[in-house]
Amino acid sequence: MMKYFLILFFTFTCVIYAQEGRNKSIPSPPVPVEFLLGNDHLSFQSLVSKPLSSDGKLGYTFIASIDSEYKTGDASTKNIDIMIPIALNYKIYNDFAMNGGVAFNNSFGNRPFLGLRYLKVTNNWVIVVIPSFYFSNSNFYETFASIEFEPKINNKIKLYTRLQGLYSFDVRNNEHDRSFFYARLGITNNKTSFGVGYNWDLYGPSLLNKNNVGVFVRTNIF
């Protein structure tokens, strides 16, 4: 399990570091990495959105989510859930951009997608909404949304809150594909946040439910 975390972390760290060096003048959201140590499984997540062009219109979005149950040996690789959509985006109006790319999942393989992205970043807020249409053997409609709110408690500490959700629907077969709801509540000191977290996941047309409650730590690497 750990090799997936390390390979993923090393790959996007190198890419992001190179882009940051080229586009220092363009403001962009920080790059967070988060681990949730829960009662049922270990979760890793990162959401990256960075510019590629000098005017900031062309960029990319990278969302990585890995969940692994507490298994050892051969069973450890059979209980890993990986979701990695990677997209290029082009700003069309203010905070809105066209968004298209490929999503990887260890259960369904690769799915190309096309959609929109809304990204709003302020001193206290980070809001991301990504509706997409996926093209594969079946057609899927999906919406991802994340809202972070970090108001100041004092000069050193902020309150950290986040609500995040996803809903994916198999249009051709008229059935549920994948959905989740994640919540975080904690405090931020400098670039690191920690506190309590809750993950609610729902899988497939049978609506298989998994719940995970625990403690999280989150830090911005750039």
C-alpha positions as CSV (number, residue, x, y, z in Angstrom):
1,M,0.0,0.0,0.0
2,M,2.7,2.5,1.0
3,K,4.4,2.3,-2.4
4,Y,1.3,3.8,-4.1
5,F,1.5,6.8,-1.7
6,L,5.2,7.3,-2.2
7,I,5.1,6.9,-6.0
8,L,2.2,9.3,-6.4
9,F,3.6,11.8,-3.9
10,F,7.0,11.9,-5.7
11,T,5.6,12.2,-9.2
12,F,3.3,15.1,-8.7
13,T,5.8,16.9,-6.3
14,C,8.4,16.9,-9.1
15,V,5.9,18.2,-11.7
16,I,4.5,20.9,-9.4
17,Y,7.9,22.1,-8.3
18,A,9.0,22.5,-12.0
19,Q,5.9,24.5,-12.8
20,E,6.1,26.7,-9.8
21,G,9.6,27.7,-10.9
22,R,8.3,28.7,-14.3
23,N,5.3,30.6,-13.1
24,K,6.3,32.4,-9.9
25,S,4.4,35.5,-10.9
26,I,1.1,33.8,-11.3
27,P,-0.9,33.3,-8.1
28,S,-2.3,29.8,-7.6
29,P,-3.7,27.7,-4.8
30,P,-1.4,25.8,-2.5
31,V,-0.7,22.1,-2.9
32,P,-2.2,20.1,0.0
33,V,-1.5,16.5,1.0
34,E,-3.7,14.9,3.6
35,F,-3.8,11.6,5.5
36,L,-6.8,10.4,7.4
37,L,-6.1,7.6,9.9
38,G,-9.6,6.2,10.4
39,N,-11.2,3.3,12.3
40,D,-11.7,1.3,9.0
41,H,-8.9,2.4,6.6
42,L,-6.2,4.8,5.8
43,S,-7.0,7.6,3.3
44,F,-4.8,9.9,1.3
45,Q,-5.9,12.9,-0.8
46,S,-4.5,15.8,-2.7
47,L,-6.2,18.4,-4.9
48,V,-3.8,20.4,-7.1
49,S,-4.7,23.2,-9.6
50,K,-1.8,25.1,-11.2
51,P,-1.2,27.4,-14.2
52,L,0.8,26.3,-17.2
53,S,0.8,29.4,-19.4
54,S,2.2,32.8,-18.5
55,D,-1.2,34.5,-18.6
56,G,-2.7,31.9,-16.2
57,K,-5.5,30.9,-18.6
58,L,-4.1,27.4,-19.4
59,G,-3.6,25.1,-16.5
60,Y,-4.1,21.7,-15.0
61,T,-6.1,20.1,-12.2
62,F,-5.0,16.9,-10.5
63,I,-7.0,15.1,-7.8
64,A,-5.7,12.0,-6.1
65,S,-7.6,9.9,-3.7
66,I,-6.3,6.6,-2.3
67,D,-8.1,4.5,0.4
68,S,-6.7,1.3,1.8
69,E,-8.1,-1.0,4.4
70,Y,-5.9,-2.3,7.2
71,K,-4.7,-5.5,5.5
72,T,-1.3,-7.1,5.0
73,G,0.2,-9.5,2.5
74,D,-1.7,-10.2,-0.7
75,A,-5.0,-8.9,0.8
76,S,-3.5,-5.4,1.0
77,T,-3.5,-4.9,-2.8
78,K,-7.1,-6.2,-3.1
79,N,-8.6,-3.6,-0.7
80,I,-7.2,-0.4,-2.3
81,D,-9.5,2.2,-3.9
82,I,-7.7,4.6,-6.2
83,M,-9.3,7.6,-8.0
84,I,-7.0,9.9,-10.0
85,P,-8.6,12.4,-12.5
86,I,-6.0,14.5,-14.4
87,A,-7.2,17.4,-16.6
88,L,-6.1,20.3,-18.6
89,N,-8.3,23.4,-18.2
90,Y,-8.6,26.7,-20.1
91,K,-10.2,29.8,-18.5
92,I,-13.2,31.0,-20.4
93,Y,-14.7,33.6,-18.0
94,N,-13.5,34.8,-14.6
95,D,-13.3,31.7,-12.4
96,F,-14.8,29.3,-14.9
97,A,-12.7,27.0,-17.2
98,M,-13.2,24.3,-19.7
99,N,-11.9,21.0,-18.2
100,G,-11.0,17.8,-19.9
101,G,-8.7,14.8,-19.4
102,V,-8.6,11.2,-18.2
103,A,-9.6,9.6,-14.9
104,F,-7.9,6.5,-13.6
105,N,-9.6,4.0,-11.2
106,N,-8.2,0.6,-10.3
107,S,-11.7,-0.9,-10.7
108,F,-12.8,0.5,-14.1
109,G,-9.4,1.5,-15.6
110,N,-9.3,4.8,-17.6
111,R,-12.2,7.1,-18.6
112,P,-11.8,10.2,-20.7
113,F,-14.0,13.1,-19.6
114,L,-15.0,16.6,-20.6
115,G,-16.7,19.3,-18.5
116,L,-16.3,22.6,-16.6
117,R,-14.3,23.7,-13.6
118,Y,-15.2,26.5,-11.2
119,L,-12.3,27.6,-8.8
120,K,-12.5,30.5,-6.4
121,V,-9.6,31.2,-4.0
122,T,-9.7,34.0,-1.3
123,N,-7.9,34.5,2.0
124,N,-10.4,32.3,3.9
125,W,-12.1,30.3,1.2
126,V,-11.2,27.7,-1.5
127,I,-14.2,26.6,-3.6
128,V,-14.0,24.0,-6.3
129,V,-16.8,22.6,-8.4
130,I,-16.2,20.3,-11.4
131,P,-19.1,18.8,-13.3
132,S,-18.0,16.3,-15.9
133,F,-19.3,13.9,-18.5
134,Y,-17.3,10.6,-18.9
135,F,-17.0,8.6,-22.1
136,S,-16.4,4.9,-21.9
137,N,-18.4,1.6,-22.4
138,S,-21.1,3.4,-20.5
139,N,-21.6,7.2,-20.2
140,F,-21.3,8.7,-16.8
141,Y,-22.2,12.1,-15.4
142,E,-20.2,13.2,-12.4
143,T,-20.0,16.3,-10.2
144,F,-17.2,16.9,-7.7
145,A,-17.4,19.8,-5.2
146,S,-15.1,21.0,-2.3
147,I,-15.5,23.9,0.0
148,E,-12.8,25.0,2.5
149,F,-13.2,27.7,5.1
150,E,-10.3,28.9,7.3
151,P,-11.2,31.9,9.5
152,K,-8.6,33.3,11.8
153,I,-8.8,32.4,15.5
154,N,-5.7,34.5,16.4
155,N,-2.5,35.6,14.7
156,K,-1.1,32.1,14.6
157,I,-4.1,29.7,14.5
158,K,-7.0,29.3,12.1
159,L,-10.1,27.2,12.2
160,Y,-10.0,24.6,9.5
161,T,-13.3,23.2,8.0
162,R,-14.0,21.4,4.7
163,L,-17.0,19.8,3.1
164,Q,-16.4,17.7,0.0
165,G,-18.6,15.5,-2.1
166,L,-18.9,13.6,-5.4
167,Y,-21.8,12.0,-7.2
168,S,-21.4,9.8,-10.3
169,F,-24.3,8.4,-12.3
170,D,-24.3,5.8,-15.0
171,V,-26.5,7.4,-17.6
172,R,-26.7,4.5,-20.0
173,N,-27.8,2.0,-17.4
174,N,-29.7,4.5,-15.3
175,E,-28.0,3.5,-12.0
176,H,-25.7,4.9,-9.3
177,D,-22.0,4.6,-9.9
178,R,-20.1,6.2,-7.1
179,S,-20.6,8.9,-4.5
180,F,-19.0,10.2,-1.3
181,F,-19.2,12.9,1.4
182,Y,-16.2,13.9,3.4
183,A,-16.1,16.4,6.3
184,R,-13.1,17.8,8.2
185,L,-12.9,19.9,11.4
186,G,-9.7,21.1,13.0
187,I,-7.2,23.9,13.3
188,T,-4.4,25.2,11.1
189,N,-1.1,26.3,12.4
190,N,1.2,27.8,9.7
191,K,0.8,25.4,6.7
192,T,-0.4,22.3,8.7
193,S,-4.0,21.4,9.6
194,F,-5.1,18.6,11.9
195,G,-8.3,17.5,13.6
196,V,-11.1,15.0,13.1
197,G,-12.5,13.7,9.9
198,Y,-15.3,11.6,8.5
199,N,-15.6,9.8,5.2
200,W,-18.9,8.4,3.9
201,D,-18.5,6.3,0.6
202,L,-21.1,4.7,-1.5
203,Y,-20.2,2.2,-4.3
204,G,-22.0,0.8,-7.4
205,P,-25.7,0.1,-8.1
206,S,-25.9,-2.1,-4.9
207,L,-25.0,1.1,-2.9
208,L,-22.2,-0.6,-0.9
209,N,-21.5,1.7,2.0
210,K,-18.2,2.3,3.9
211,N,-17.8,4.7,6.8
212,N,-14.4,5.9,8.1
213,V,-14.0,8.1,11.2
214,G,-10.6,9.2,12.6
215,V,-8.0,11.9,12.8
216,F,-6.4,13.7,9.9
217,V,-3.3,15.7,9.2
218,R,-2.9,18.0,6.2
219,T,-0.1,20.2,5.0
220,N,0.8,22.4,2.1
221,I,4.0,21.3,0.4
222,F,4.1,24.4,-1.8
